[in-house]
């Protein structure tokens, strides 16, 4: 019989052992309730970083985190549920046009989202730029919105009772150098997604300089682990690996990205945002069991109708002016040529320094801060042409933002076109 106490569990994993179901259940439950000390869980997390976990261990760990709180159930809704999760990037506003588009195709979209930290923007921060919009939606109200055929989508914050073990563990990992573990990352994401009660899930796993995962191999490993977890939990799950070396679209920043998303819903917007929105929508609609092309729904205005209804259902005014920053500064091309590189990480850090992001959870953000991109890789530019416009309420932030952009822009010989979707992972 395997020992079930904190020290035995730590040493078992430290020495490369496979933890039993009882050990995993006990340690996750004990940590959630405070019986397992932070330093003990930190030691175990470090052992997992070094030794990894098997598929069985990862599945059991995920289930234990789900069991630490409430599991939502939308199986009685009159429409099938499907959700999407992105691992985060720069200019990644895809949820905003995607959720109402998929709802307009007939599915219910219960999207639990988060706020930004560091160089990646948060979906809730973007939507909170809309006057009156609220991220906190009670479960009973969620059900009403999802069941309404004129709305069908909710983008909101997860309740404190949804996988609380994950919230505690993530905060600990963040300060103990134990974030970089595929099993822990996969279980963190999937515990919340499974607990939210969706029947199907499409994962957008970002790859590149502006993503958490820089290499295709690492992203493929994470995507495979998450698809396995979803499949093991009975959630139809598929993952796309998508490029994040260059920011998505032509804006990075909360209100700026909302405006760009509305352009997409109105039938315009940047080609890469439209392409990825439709690609993910097709996956979600197929997972929900519908035979309909989201491109037709986007073109005929139904997605825009659902956007407006979705915003209003959460207290927002879709017609209200969006916040604008008080100060701007333009970055111009210093030579003729073709913009060959606009590094996502550099743009993301610059937007963060301008006030669009936060360094710590709970810090305020400036809704009008961010960056407009007037040129993207492949565009011809002349010396003096505007490349970027920086927006902020605090002009003292301009030097730091400009410093982040020094090595982010290259003008030269154009590279061959790169695909937006790099791979697809399915059970």
Secondary structure in CASP SS format (residue, H / E / C, confidence):
PFRMAT SS
TARGET T0000
AUTHOR 0000-0000-0000
METHOD secondary structure of the structure
MODEL  1
X C 1.00
X C 1.00
X C 1.00
X C 1.00
X C 1.00
X H 1.00
X H 1.00
X H 1.00
X H 1.00
X H 1.00
X H 1.00
X H 1.00
X H 1.00
X H 1.00
X C 1.00
X C 1.00
X C 1.00
X C 1.00
X C 1.00
X C 1.00
X H 1.00
X H 1.00
X H 1.00
X H 1.00
X H 1.00
X H 1.00
X H 1.00
X H 1.00
X H 1.00
X H 1.00
X H 1.00
X H 1.00
X H 1.00
X C 1.00
X C 1.00
X C 1.00
X C 1.00
X H 1.00
X H 1.00
X H 1.00
X H 1.00
X H 1.00
X H 1.00
X H 1.00
X H 1.00
X H 1.00
X H 1.00
X H 1.00
X H 1.00
X H 1.00
X H 1.00
X C 1.00
X C 1.00
X C 1.00
X H 1.00
X H 1.00
X H 1.00
X H 1.00
X H 1.00
X H 1.00
X H 1.00
X H 1.00
X H 1.00
X H 1.00
X H 1.00
X H 1.00
X H 1.00
X C 1.00
X C 1.00
X C 1.00
X C 1.00
X C 1.00
X C 1.00
X C 1.00
X C 1.00
X C 1.00
X C 1.00
X C 1.00
X C 1.00
X C 1.00
X E 1.00
X E 1.00
X E 1.00
X E 1.00
X E 1.00
X E 1.00
X C 1.00
X C 1.00
X C 1.00
X C 1.00
X C 1.00
X C 1.00
X C 1.00
X H 1.00
X H 1.00
X H 1.00
X H 1.00
X H 1.00
X H 1.00
X H 1.00
X H 1.00
X H 1.00
X H 1.00
X H 1.00
X C 1.00
X C 1.00
X C 1.00
X E 1.00
X E 1.00
X E 1.00
X E 1.00
X E 1.00
X E 1.00
X C 1.00
X C 1.00
X C 1.00
X E 1.00
X C 1.00
X C 1.00
X E 1.00
X C 1.00
X C 1.00
X H 1.00
X H 1.00
X H 1.00
X H 1.00
X H 1.00
X C 1.00
X C 1.00
X C 1.00
X C 1.00
X C 1.00
X C 1.00
X C 1.00
X C 1.00
X C 1.00
X C 1.00
X C 1.00
X H 1.00
X H 1.00
X H 1.00
X H 1.00
X H 1.00
X H 1.00
X H 1.00
X H 1.00
X H 1.00
X C 1.00
X C 1.00
X C 1.00
X C 1.00
X C 1.00
X E 1.00
X E 1.00
X E 1.00
X E 1.00
X E 1.00
X C 1.00
X C 1.00
X C 1.00
X C 1.00
X C 1.00
X C 1.00
X H 1.00
X H 1.00
X H 1.00
X H 1.00
X H 1.00
X H 1.00
X H 1.00
X H 1.00
X H 1.00
X H 1.00
X H 1.00
X C 1.00
X C 1.00
X C 1.00
X C 1.00
X C 1.00
X C 1.00
X C 1.00
X H 1.00
X H 1.00
X H 1.00
X H 1.00
X H 1.00
X H 1.00
X H 1.00
X H 1.00
X H 1.00
X H 1.00
X H 1.00
X H 1.00
X H 1.00
X H 1.00
X C 1.00
X C 1.00
X C 1.00
X C 1.00
X E 1.00
X E 1.00
X E 1.00
X E 1.00
X E 1.00
X E 1.00
X E 1.00
X E 1.00
X C 1.00
X C 1.00
X C 1.00
X C 1.00
X C 1.00
X C 1.00
X C 1.00
X C 1.00
X H 1.00
X H 1.00
X H 1.00
X H 1.00
X H 1.00
X H 1.00
X H 1.00
X H 1.00
X H 1.00
X H 1.00
X H 1.00
X H 1.00
X H 1.00
X H 1.00
X H 1.00
X H 1.00
X H 1.00
X C 1.00
X C 1.00
X C 1.00
X E 1.00
X E 1.00
X E 1.00
X E 1.00
X E 1.00
X E 1.00
X E 1.00
X E 1.00
X C 1.00
X C 1.00
X E 1.00
X C 1.00
X C 1.00
X C 1.00
X C 1.00
X E 1.00
X E 1.00
X C 1.00
X H 1.00
X H 1.00
X H 1.00
X H 1.00
X H 1.00
X H 1.00
X H 1.00
X H 1.00
X H 1.00
X H 1.00
X H 1.00
X H 1.00
X C 1.00
X C 1.00
X C 1.00
X C 1.00
X C 1.00
X H 1.00
X H 1.00
X H 1.00
X H 1.00
X H 1.00
X H 1.00
X H 1.00
X H 1.00
X H 1.00
X H 1.00
X H 1.00
X H 1.00
X H 1.00
X H 1.00
X H 1.00
X H 1.00
X H 1.00
X H 1.00
X C 1.00
X C 1.00
X C 1.00
X C 1.00
X C 1.00
X H 1.00
X H 1.00
X H 1.00
X H 1.00
X H 1.00
X H 1.00
X C 1.00
X C 1.00
X H 1.00
X H 1.00
X H 1.00
X H 1.00
X H 1.00
X H 1.00
X H 1.00
X H 1.00
X H 1.00
X H 1.00
X H 1.00
X H 1.00
X C 1.00
X C 1.00
X C 1.00
X C 1.00
X C 1.00
X C 1.00
X C 1.00
X C 1.00
X C 1.00
X C 1.00
X C 1.00
X C 1.00
X C 1.00
X E 1.00
X E 1.00
X E 1.00
X E 1.00
X E 1.00
X E 1.00
X C 1.00
X C 1.00
X C 1.00
X C 1.00
X E 1.00
X E 1.00
X E 1.00
X E 1.00
X E 1.00
X E 1.00
X E 1.00
X H 1.00
X H 1.00
X H 1.00
X H 1.00
X H 1.00
X H 1.00
X H 1.00
X H 1.00
X H 1.00
X H 1.00
X H 1.00
X H 1.00
X H 1.00
X C 1.00
X C 1.00
X C 1.00
X C 1.00
X C 1.00
X C 1.00
X C 1.00
X C 1.00
X C 1.00
X C 1.00
X C 1.00
X C 1.00
X C 1.00
X E 1.00
X E 1.00
X E 1.00
X E 1.00
X C 1.00
X C 1.00
X C 1.00
X C 1.00
X C 1.00
X C 1.00
X E 1.00
X E 1.00
X C 1.00
X C 1.00
X C 1.00
X C 1.00
X E 1.00
X E 1.00
X E 1.00
X E 1.00
X E 1.00
X E 1.00
X E 1.00
X C 1.00
X C 1.00
X H 1.00
X H 1.00
X H 1.00
X H 1.00
X H 1.00
X H 1.00
X H 1.00
X H 1.00
X H 1.00
X H 1.00
X H 1.00
X C 1.00
X C 1.00
X C 1.00
X E 1.00
X E 1.00
X E 1.00
X E 1.00
X C 1.00
X C 1.00
X C 1.00
X C 1.00
X C 1.00
X C 1.00
X C 1.00
X C 1.00
X E 1.00
X E 1.00
X E 1.00
X E 1.00
X E 1.00
X E 1.00
X C 1.00
END
